[in-house]
Structure formats: structure tokens, C-alpha cells
Amino acid sequence: MKTKNLFTFAFIMIAVMALILAGCSKDKTTEKGTTNTESMQQLTNDNNNVMNAVDQVVNDANSVLNSASSLKSGQMGGGPCNTTVTVGGIINDSITVDIEYHGKDCPEQHLRTGHILIKKKYNEPWGDPGTTVLITTNNFSITKLSNGKTIILNGIKHYQNVSGHYLWELDSTMNVTSITHKIWGSVSATFTDDNTTRVWNIARQHIFTGQLSNYTLVMTTDGFGSADGYDNLETWGLTRAGENFYTQITQSVVHKMACNWAPCAGIIIHQIPSDSKSLTITFGYDINNNLITNGDCPARYRVDWVVNGNSGTFFLPL
């Protein structure tokens, strides 16, 4: 891989991560309806924060996997910010990459400790279609520096390069127009502010289109999980209160590089059926709470809530 492409890829992954971290992980809300929606807002925040942490793990794994030629036994340089990357020897035709965290992430918004382990076939390049690796989070702790809140993740996930190719190939000179990744599995998430631990299931797909060279790159996110009669699930499991929840992406969430990776369109629905509660989040509104047009970048998103037969709407800033 050319040095220029490595730097370009690193920039994109940092930008994607910055979006995911800053996009809609709000700790407080305004303009609430008259009915108490706190439990649903807690679920929304928890879902955002857990998926932010998972996406950091996936982005860092992707960064290392894109340096496939360097995956040889021993430590390797050029890993994610404040990490030590160690590649193990070949065992049964597989290698394990250990990413140890000991400092801030690249945007300096989070403090990270712990390990993630990537297990892959030694002779199977990440850029080949269908290549799948196992990612194990081992006490991966991520603390948001702005509020001191920490989440600790443990669990095993599958990460697949469905289409093949590398993200840095999304360029007019490479003749690659689309790259699809999938991640699925489960994580045990511990919320240290109240020491609650819950197991969440994950099933997400990212499709990257556009070009790096002219900043038209777009990331489209969908859920492909199914459980208990629900489909298009991104996540599902138990809330902090022990209620079963289901989070569906009913309209693909579209993030644009030209808008600093803000979510420009899409619909997510959080549901707690046992208590007849739901939140529908619609992305793509301007500062005046109107749907964006003509390719403008969004400033706000819409929240429609239903709690025990009552309902209402409010808007929040990105």
C-alpha cells in the first residue's frame, strides 16, 4: 500500500470515528414533551454510547487490517493512537493481533484502556471478498472525557469484508465504487455510573460509496438482525432496568463526509414493547426544524415518542 494511501485511510477512519463519537450521543435533552420519556432517552443514550465504543473497536481493527503486509509476528508500528499492536505467531493457519490501549483516542475525546484481539486466517487478505475475522473485546474501557462516564465492553464479534477491497481504494483511479462491511455478535456492556451490566446483540452493515479524492464519501448504515418478530435490528437486548428492547433501522442512516460525517438522513426506532414505549429518531433537519434540501448539511434531528398511549415530538441538535 502506498504511503499516501495509508495517510488518507488513517484520516478517513479518524473522521468516521469523530462523527460516531460526536454525532448524536447527547447526555442531556431539551424541549421534552409533557410525558416522562427519561427511560427511553436513557436507552437512546446507552445505545449511542455502546455503538460508539463498538465502532471505535471496529475502526481500529480496520486500520490494522488495512496494513495486512505488516501482520507478522512481533510488535508493529503505525497503530491507532496510544496503542501497542502485537502480532502473534501462526497457530493452525491463524494469527491473533493484540491491540492494547493506554491513552486518549485520536480526537482526544476519550480515554481508553484494555485490549481487543483480532483473529484471522494468516493467508486470507482482508481485502478479499467475504473475509471474516473475530474481534474479542477484553475489558475494553472507554471514558468520555467531557463527563467522566465509562463503559467497559467484553465479548466476541464477527467482522466481515463482504465486498472485498480496502477503503483507500474508493478513488476514481482505483475503479472501486462500493465497499460493504458487516459486524455481528454480542457484547457485555458495563455502565460504571451505576455498575449495571447488560448483554446486547449487534447486527450492523456499513456501505461506503463515493470517492476520497473529492470528499464525496458516504457511509450508509443498516441493521440486519432479527429477533422475536422484529427485523432490521441494529441492536437488541436488555435495558438498564431489565426491559427487553429492540432498536431498528427502518430507513438507512446516511452519513456524509462533506458534512463532517453528520447523519443526513435515516430513521431509527427504539422500542420497549412490554411497557408500550417507543422513540422514533428521524435525521436530516435544519436549524429551523425543517427537512434539509438540495444536499444541505443537517443541524438537528426529530424525536417522536410514545409512552403508554401518550405521544409527542421534539427536536434536538446534532
Phi and psi in degrees as a GROMACS rama.xvg file:
@    title "Ramachandran Plot"
@    xaxis  label "Phi"
@    yaxis  label "Psi"
@TYPE xy
-68.2275  150.87  LYS-2
-59.0541  -41.524  THR-3
-57.9529  -42.6264  LYS-4
-65.9055  -36.0901  ASN-5
-62.5386  -45.1334  LEU-6
-65.5373  -39.8373  PHE-7
-63.388  -44.6365  THR-8
-61.4758  -44.954  PHE-9
-59.6663  -40.6795  ALA-10
-62.3367  -43.2946  PHE-11
-64.8103  -43.9222  ILE-12
-65.3908  -36.9161  MET-13
-64.727  -41.179  ILE-14
-65.1193  -43.7815  ALA-15
-59.9088  -44.336  VAL-16
-64.4944  -39.4942  MET-17
-62.0264  -40.4508  ALA-18
-60.4514  -51.3027  LEU-19
-60.7058  -35.1751  ILE-20
-75.1682  -34.109  LEU-21
-102.443  -15.6955  ALA-22
-52.8213  -65.5856  GLY-23
-147.033  36.9473  CYS-24
-97.8293  66.3216  SER-25
-83.1982  141.686  LYS-26
-93.0155  -21.7974  ASP-27
-134.479  152.343  LYS-28
-123.563  161.937  THR-29
-129.381  169.244  THR-30
59.8897  38.7568  GLU-31
-71.4907  156.682  LYS-32
-75.1351  179.72  GLY-33
-77.8546  -19.9065  THR-34
-90.2031  143.454  THR-35
-66.4788  117.331  ASN-36
-114.309  18.4927  THR-37
-60.2014  -40.4179  GLU-38
-64.662  -37.652  SER-39
-71.551  -36.6304  MET-40
-65.9948  -35.867  GLN-41
-63.0177  -43.1852  GLN-42
-61.4812  -43.3627  LEU-43
-60.8  -46.9872  THR-44
-62.9584  -43.7935  ASN-45
-63.1223  -42.6513  ASP-46
-62.3569  -45.3372  ASN-47
-58.6851  -46.7967  ASN-48
-68.6495  -40.5965  ASN-49
-65.7295  -44.3818  VAL-50
-68.1742  -32.7038  MET-51
-58.8281  -46.1489  ASN-52
-64.1675  -43.8536  ALA-53
-61.5038  -41.5905  VAL-54
-66.3562  -33.9682  ASP-55
-61.4069  -43.9966  GLN-56
-60.3408  -47.5524  VAL-57
-65.089  -42.7699  VAL-58
-61.6124  -41.8668  ASN-59
-67.5706  -39.3946  ASP-60
-62.2502  -42.9046  ALA-61
-61.5357  -42.0918  ASN-62
-59.1831  -43.7231  SER-63
-69.9512  -42.1707  VAL-64
-65.1096  -26.9823  LEU-65
-73.7109  -8.76415  ASN-66
-103.623  45.6691  SER-67
-55.1644  -34.7101  ALA-68
-67.3442  -17.0168  SER-69
-93.9427  -1.48344  SER-70
-79.5648  73.5738  LEU-71
-123.49  154.993  LYS-72
-51.8614  132.784  SER-73
116.335  -177.415  GLY-74
-80.5074  147.09  GLN-75
-125.56  145.945  MET-76
-89.37  175.744  GLY-77
74.2439  22.1478  GLY-78
-79.9211  -175.139  GLY-79
-58.9511  163.088  PRO-80
-56.5897  134.816  CYS-81
53.2089  49.756  ASN-82
-133.821  159.57  THR-83
-118.319  122.328  THR-84
-106.684  121.456  VAL-85
-123.842  128.285  THR-86
-102.705  125.035  VAL-87
-79.5237  173.913  GLY-88
-75.2766  171.752  GLY-89
-78.8152  124.016  ILE-90
-130.079  118.89  ILE-91
52.2764  44.33  ASN-92
69.4035  14.5747  ASP-93
-127.143  155.238  SER-94
-125.553  156.378  ILE-95
-121.74  129.879  THR-96
-106.238  124.072  VAL-97
-104.504  116.964  ASP-98
-103.718  112.322  ILE-99
-100.937  128.978  GLU-100
-100.689  138.251  TYR-101
-154.867  50.0142  HIS-102
166.793  -163.19  GLY-103
-76.7968  154.415  LYS-104
-75.0088  176.16  ASP-105
-62.7088  -40.6858  CYS-106
-75.3452  -2.94082  PRO-107
57.5555  42.0185  GLU-108
-108.439  -15.3977  GLN-109
-138.309  150.557  HIS-110
-106.102  132.035  LEU-111
-128.147  138.398  ARG-112
-136.714  172.332  THR-113
97.9089  -164.132  GLY-114
-135.144  151.994  HIS-115
-126.156  142.155  ILE-116
-116.394  128.646  LEU-117
-111.01  120.325  ILE-118
-111.049  125.545  LYS-119
-143.13  159.067  LYS-120
-66.8221  132.765  LYS-121
-62.3537  -41.9272  TYR-122
-97.3824  18.9545  ASN-123
-113.241  99.2167  GLU-124
-60.97  142.853  PRO-125
-60.9387  -27.181  TRP-126
-79.0257  -2.05038  GLY-127
-81.7807  141.477  ASP-128
-57.9447  134.069  PRO-129
83.6939  -2.34168  GLY-130
-59.666  129.479  THR-131
-127.154  134.355  THR-132
-121.688  160.386  VAL-133
-102.529  131.673  LEU-134
-116.408  119.825  ILE-135
-108.345  124.092  THR-136
-93.4217  124.376  THR-137
-118.662  95.5767  ASN-138
50.5302  44.5003  ASN-139
-73.9457  111.292  PHE-140
-108.452  129.85  SER-141
-130.087  122.915  ILE-142
-113.838  124.259  THR-143
-77.2897  118.05  LYS-144
-67.8037  -26.5123  LEU-145
-70.2851  -25.0303  SER-146
-134.079  -2.89827  ASN-147
75.5756  7.46425  GLY-148
-81.1186  140.128  LYS-149
-124.399  140.85  THR-150
-123.183  137.898  ILE-151
-117.095  127.068  ILE-152
-112.169  138.34  LEU-153
-136.379  147.138  ASN-154
145.684  175.258  GLY-155
-122.761  133.812  ILE-156
-131.367  148.403  LYS-157
-93.1553  137.623  HIS-158
-129.741  120.062  TYR-159
-123.645  134.234  GLN-160
-91.209  88.6411  ASN-161
-60.9945  -49.6752  VAL-162
-86.1992  -21.0897  SER-163
84.7534  178.483  GLY-164
79.6509  167.878  HIS-165
-112.564  151.331  TYR-166
-60.3098  -32.1494  LEU-167
-69.429  -8.96148  TRP-168
-82.3707  -6.69365  GLU-169
-75.3274  78.7336  LEU-170
-150.873  149.825  ASP-171
-59.5323  -24.9451  SER-172
-83.6983  -9.60433  THR-173
-102.242  -11.2687  MET-174
60.1705  32.291  ASN-175
-114.997  123.528  VAL-176
-110.861  -16.7771  THR-177
-154.837  138.584  SER-178
-133.371  130.663  ILE-179
-117.381  129.66  THR-180
-121.28  147.952  HIS-181
-130.521  147.236  LYS-182
-136.813  134.05  ILE-183
-149.717  156.312  TRP-184
145.957  -151.031  GLY-185
-143.079  155.323  SER-186
-133.403  144.283  VAL-187
-95.8267  113.626  SER-188
-106.691  124.592  ALA-189
-107.096  121.862  THR-190
-95.53  107.283  PHE-191
-73.3883  -14.0193  THR-192
-67.8297  -24.9243  ASP-193
-134.518  10.0107  ASP-194
59.2765  28.8461  ASN-195
-84.759  135.497  THR-196
-121.456  129.468  THR-197
-136.33  147.342  ARG-198
-97.8433  123.516  VAL-199
-116.185  139.457  TRP-200
-92.5002  146.053  ASN-201
-131.826  137.631  ILE-202
-151.546  96.9184  ALA-203
-127.674  148.359  ARG-204
-126.983  135.001  GLN-205
-117.305  129.675  HIS-206
-116.493  122.211  ILE-207
-102.534  128.117  PHE-208
-134.34  174.567  THR-209
89.9369  -163.663  GLY-210
-132.47  145.042  GLN-211
-73.1384  -38.5386  LEU-212
-64.1177  -30.8085  SER-213
-113.771  17.9498  ASN-214
58.9686  35.1293  TYR-215
-104.484  15.6186  THR-216
-63.8134  137.115  LEU-217
-129.961  137.301  VAL-218
-116.425  120.297  MET-219
-108.506  127.086  THR-220
-113.77  134.922  THR-221
-134.927  160.415  ASP-222
-105.273  140.602  GLY-223
-126.511  15.1982  PHE-224
-83.4321  157.975  GLY-225
-137.634  137.761  SER-226
-166.237  135.226  ALA-227
53.9075  36.3172  ASP-228
88.2802  -1.5768  GLY-229
-101.71  142.143  TYR-230
-126.412  -177.952  ASP-231
54.8523  32.7126  ASN-232
-79.8428  132.955  LEU-233
-89.4674  -45.7559  GLU-234
-143.71  156.012  THR-235
-162.29  153.458  TRP-236
161.304  -139.072  GLY-237
-115.623  137.041  LEU-238
-73.4213  175.966  THR-239
-59.2561  -31.8472  ARG-240
-82.5279  1.48458  ALA-241
83.9945  16.8765  GLY-242
-93.2284  140.737  GLU-243
-68.4579  131.617  ASN-244
-127.559  158.634  PHE-245
-139.978  124.14  TYR-246
-115.221  114.63  THR-247
-109.275  143.232  GLN-248
-100.754  102.572  ILE-249
-90.3188  -15.9818  THR-250
-141.499  127.241  GLN-251
-47.2675  134.334  SER-252
-88.7275  122.669  VAL-253
-109.572  121.561  VAL-254
-110.83  134.494  HIS-255
-115.755  132.386  LYS-256
-59.9215  -37.7437  MET-257
-64.9133  -18.527  ALA-258
-108.589  30.6039  CYS-259
56.1767  34.6172  ASN-260
66.3195  23.0613  TRP-261
-68.1669  149.114  ALA-262
-73.3086  112.892  PRO-263
-95.7681  -15.0381  CYS-264
-163.49  163.475  ALA-265
123.68  161.997  GLY-266
-135.294  130.898  ILE-267
-120.807  136.146  ILE-268
-121.54  123.415  ILE-269
-99.8219  129.292  HIS-270
-131.834  137.932  GLN-271
-123.1  88.6537  ILE-272
-65.6156  -29.1222  PRO-273
-64.2308  -23.0289  SER-274
-119.889  15.9578  ASP-275
52.4221  49.1815  SER-276
-123.214  141.478  LYS-277
-155.038  153.269  SER-278
-129.719  128.626  LEU-279
-109.544  119.213  THR-280
-106.37  122.16  ILE-281
-115.959  122.02  THR-282
-91.7239  155.123  PHE-283
109.386  42.1648  GLY-284
-117.445  151.716  TYR-285
-89.6313  -175.138  ASP-286
-64.7167  -20.0586  ILE-287
-98.5216  14.7782  ASN-288
66.1509  27.9562  ASN-289
-106.178  147.028  ASN-290
-59.3502  136.355  LEU-291
-71.389  151.417  ILE-292
-136.637  167.316  THR-293
56.3999  30.546  ASN-294
75.7782  11.884  GLY-295
-64.2091  159.845  ASP-296
-89.0886  145.214  CYS-297
-79.4334  160.231  PRO-298
-124.761  -22.7122  ALA-299
-142.407  169.799  ARG-300
-136.996  158.831  TYR-301
-102.002  140.2  ARG-302
-123.55  118.537  VAL-303
-108.671  122.675  ASP-304
-117.368  150.062  TRP-305
-135.057  124.645  VAL-306
-136.044  110.286  VAL-307
51.1032  45.4037  ASN-308
88.8871  -16.0885  GLY-309
-89.3006  155.492  ASN-310
-150.059  164.667  SER-311
-176.292  178.688  GLY-312
-140.258  140.57  THR-313
-147.265  165.09  PHE-314
-118.641  145.818  PHE-315
-130.486  149.651  LEU-316
-77.669  149.938  PRO-317
